Amino acid sequence: MKDVQSYCNNVIGELTVWKAKMYDVVRRVDKVSSGDKAKLLNQVNDLHIFIEELENRIDRLRRECPLDWKPDQIEMETKFDHLKGKYNDLEANFSPGDIGG
């Protein structure tokens, strides 16, 4: 059981890092001009949704460290792939310094 808790703590740490990265991107995009923000509204909304999902996963892991995390892991990996596409869309519209890249 100690190995499972250790694994869950590692996953919590990794998800927390991703949440911080996504929050940082959203915060930086919030600082750009209104016209530029309007172009990125869909991507930013997706990031907000993803941040909320990360918070929910982190809370769940803290409450109940499931013995079988594989289904959640597969789902999160799929979402990370989608998120990388959204991040690339943001990079295409701004210089890396504008969005923290």
SULCOR-V740858 format. One line per field, one symbol per residue. ss: DSSP state (A for helix, B for strand, O for the rest). phi: phi as a letter, one per 30 degrees, with the letter a starting at -180 (. if undefined). burial: # if it has 9 or more other ideal C-beta (glycine too) atoms within 8 Angstrom, else .. Layout:
# SULCOR-V740858
ss->???
phi->???
burial->???
This chain:
# SULCOR-V740858
ss->OAAAAAAAAAAAAAAAAAAAAAAAAAAAAAOOOAAAAAAOAAAAAAAAAAAAAAAAAAAAAAAOOOOOOAAAAAAAAAAAAAAAAAAAAAAAAOOAAAAOO
phi->.ddddddddddedddddddddddddddddddddedddedcedddddddddddddeddddddddbdddcceeddddddddddddeddddddddcbdeddcid
burial->...##.##..##..##.##..#####.##..#...##..#..##.###.##.###.##.##....#..#..##..#..##.##..##.###..#....#..
